[in-house]
Every structure is written in C-alpha cells, then in structure tokens.
Amino acid sequence: MPAPSRRAAAAESAPETVRLTGVGFGYADSPDVLRDVNLILPRGSFHFLTGPSGAGKSSLLRLLTLAERPTSGRIALFGQDVTDLGRAAAPPLRRRMGVVFQDFRLLDHLDLFENAALPLRLAGKKRAEYAADVEEMLRWVGLGGRMDARPPSLSGGEKQRLAIARAVMSRPELIIADEPTGSVDKAMADKLLNLFQSLNKLGATVLIASHDEALAEQSGARRLRLDRGRLTGSAG
Ligand SMILES: Nc1ncnc2c1ncn2[C@@H]1O[C@H](COP(=O)(O)OP(=O)(O)OP(=O)(O)O)[C@@H](O)[C@H]1O
C-alpha cells in the first residue's frame, strides 16, 4: 500500500464512528426497506455487511453517506446527531468519509489522475502536495499507465479500482464501500481487501457491503447481515 499522505484526523473523534438507534427507512413505493436497525461501528472497527439482493444494504449505506434521512430512529456520525441534518451541513461530514459507490460515480470529463485527486483538491491541497501520492496510488491499483485517460475508456474493473483509489486518497476516518470488488478478479479483490485492511490498521473505520460471502469470511472482519430490512450479526 502507498505510504500515508496524512493520518486520519481521528484523534478528537467520538469512540463510535456510527450509531444507529431504532432506524427505519423506506421509499414512497417501498415504505419498510429498513426496520428498527440498531448498529454501532466503534472507531477503528472493520465490518462486512452482507445479505440477499434487495435486503436494504445500499439503502443503509445511503443513510450513512447522508444521501437520505431516516423515517424513524436516530443516526449519529462521528459523535454528532445527523438525523435531521440540513443539506448545507452535510459536506463537512462527507469530507470525513471515503465512499465507493456501486455505480462508481466517476467524473467523465476529468482524467484518472484528476478523478483520484478530487478529494484532496476539495480539501484545499495543492497539486504539488499530493501529485506523488496520487500517482503512487494509481500505480498500486494497476492504473499507473493510464493516468491521462478518462473514465469512459476504462473497463468495469478499472473503474472500480479508480473509484476505490479516489475514496481512500484523503485518508478518510470512515470508509464506506458498496460492492467494491464486484467487478474485479479474485487476485485484485484480495489486493483491494488488503488495502482496506491496511487503512483500517491505520485507524479508519471500514464498512463494506458485499455479496461476496467468501471474501467477507476471508477478511476476518466482523459480520453484519441484513435480511428484509432487519439487521442481525455482531454489531459492536
Ligand atoms: N430509489 C429507490 N426508490 C424506490 N425503491 C428503492 C430505491 N432504491 C432501492 N429501492 C428498493 O429498496 C429495497 C432495498 O434496496 P437496496 O438497493 O437497498 O438493497 P440491496 O440489499 O443493496 O440490494 P443489492 O444487493 O441488489 O444491491 C428494494 O426493494 C429496492 O427495490
């Protein structure tokens, strides 16, 4: 794994990175996607979230990334209650997270280097400060020879690797990844798992949603399971 460019600013954070208390959530046409979910992710913990398709995994992650608000219960992130957080208050909290979206959400008009560097640029860093780290990370995920390319020219697996590089580039305190190894082969999945484990050892709290039970087992991480909107498994 590339050398840390800076340490997670976790020192002054709460002991729990995530706390969900009695959380319910739904959409207009599926009102009970999540039901009475209670979850604590201690700072520095590593959890895998599994469950059948449609169980509500992505919806739970959308609550944590502040893309949605719960219909009942309370959510706290980094020790701060975010249940009713307004739009304007979300970006500073989001900057403390690295998110790997299931659909990658890369910016097609930027090249690979610029995509990976985006969180650092948004954090106000200068290119000279981060260029070497970004290049090293892109080489590490096997994209070193394509830094000037744009996302539309990448394969699904390459897009996934770029999305992961971007998510972890700024050393976020909380890493949330939705199926981060769904488009890569076993060797790359192992390598990416190793990256998440290394970042976890450096202090990041990690939550990975995945269908890959074997990878979850291999990770040695704590297991959470969603089934029809209800959470089971170790949660602390
Ligand atoms: N934007 C949306 N509007 C309405 N219903 C939605 C929306 N997103 C998800 N749902 C519904 O919510 C339920 C849970 O979906 P979700 O994507 O959270 O499950 P998941 O466990 O992540 O599934 P998968 O493993 O297939 O990605 C499903 O019944 C789905 O149809």
The ligand as an SDF file (V2000), in Angstrom:
LIG
                    3D

 31 33  0  0  0  0  0  0  0  0999 V2000
  -34.5530    4.8810   -5.1620 N   0  0  0  0  0  0  0  0  0  0  0  0
  -35.4130    3.9160   -4.8200 C   0  0  0  0  0  0  0  0  0  0  0  0
  -36.7560    4.1220   -4.9290 N   0  0  0  0  0  0  0  0  0  0  0  0
  -37.6400    3.1640   -4.5730 C   0  0  0  0  0  0  0  0  0  0  0  0
  -37.2860    1.9540   -4.0800 N   0  0  0  0  0  0  0  0  0  0  0  0
  -35.9730    1.6900   -3.9600 C   0  0  0  0  0  0  0  0  0  0  0  0
  -34.9820    2.6520   -4.3160 C   0  0  0  0  0  0  0  0  0  0  0  0
  -33.7580    2.1190   -4.0770 N   0  0  0  0  0  0  0  0  0  0  0  0
  -33.9780    0.8710   -3.5940 C   0  0  0  0  0  0  0  0  0  0  0  0
  -35.3090    0.6250   -3.5230 N   0  0  0  0  0  0  0  0  0  0  0  0
  -35.9230   -0.6110   -3.0110 C   0  0  0  0  0  0  0  0  0  0  0  0
  -35.4810   -0.7840   -1.6740 O   0  0  0  0  0  0  0  0  0  0  0  0
  -35.2210   -2.1630   -1.4160 C   0  0  0  0  0  0  0  0  0  0  0  0
  -33.7960   -2.3140   -0.9260 C   0  0  0  0  0  0  0  0  0  0  0  0
  -32.9150   -1.9460   -1.9670 O   0  0  0  0  0  0  0  0  0  0  0  0
  -31.3460   -1.8060   -1.7360 P   0  0  0  0  0  0  0  0  0  0  0  0
  -30.7480   -1.3350   -3.0150 O   0  0  0  0  0  0  0  0  0  0  0  0
  -31.0900   -1.0210   -0.5140 O   0  0  0  0  0  0  0  0  0  0  0  0
  -30.9550   -3.3560   -1.4550 O   0  0  0  0  0  0  0  0  0  0  0  0
  -29.5370   -4.0740   -1.5240 P   0  0  0  0  0  0  0  0  0  0  0  0
  -29.5090   -5.0190   -0.3650 O   0  0  0  0  0  0  0  0  0  0  0  0
  -28.4540   -3.0820   -1.6080 O   0  0  0  0  0  0  0  0  0  0  0  0
  -29.6590   -4.8700   -2.8890 O   0  0  0  0  0  0  0  0  0  0  0  0
  -28.4930   -5.2970   -3.9270 P   0  0  0  0  0  0  0  0  0  0  0  0
  -27.6350   -6.2820   -3.1760 O   0  0  0  0  0  0  0  0  0  0  0  0
  -29.2560   -5.9280   -5.0430 O   0  0  0  0  0  0  0  0  0  0  0  0
  -27.7590   -4.0520   -4.3280 O   0  0  0  0  0  0  0  0  0  0  0  0
  -35.5140   -2.9120   -2.7110 C   0  0  0  0  0  0  0  0  0  0  0  0
  -36.8030   -3.4560   -2.6070 O   0  0  0  0  0  0  0  0  0  0  0  0
  -35.4520   -1.8410   -3.7580 C   0  0  0  0  0  0  0  0  0  0  0  0
  -36.3300   -2.1420   -4.8210 O   0  0  0  0  0  0  0  0  0  0  0  0
  1  2  1  0
  2  3  1  0
  2  7  2  0
  3  4  2  0
  4  5  1  0
  5  6  2  0
  6  7  1  0
  6 10  1  0
  7  8  1  0
  8  9  2  0
  9 10  1  0
 10 11  1  0
 11 12  1  0
 11 30  1  0
 12 13  1  0
 13 14  1  0
 13 28  1  0
 14 15  1  0
 15 16  1  0
 16 17  2  0
 16 18  1  0
 16 19  1  0
 19 20  1  0
 20 21  2  0
 20 22  1  0
 20 23  1  0
 23 24  1  0
 24 25  2  0
 24 26  1  0
 24 27  1  0
 28 29  1  0
 28 30  1  0
 30 31  1  0
M  END
$$$$
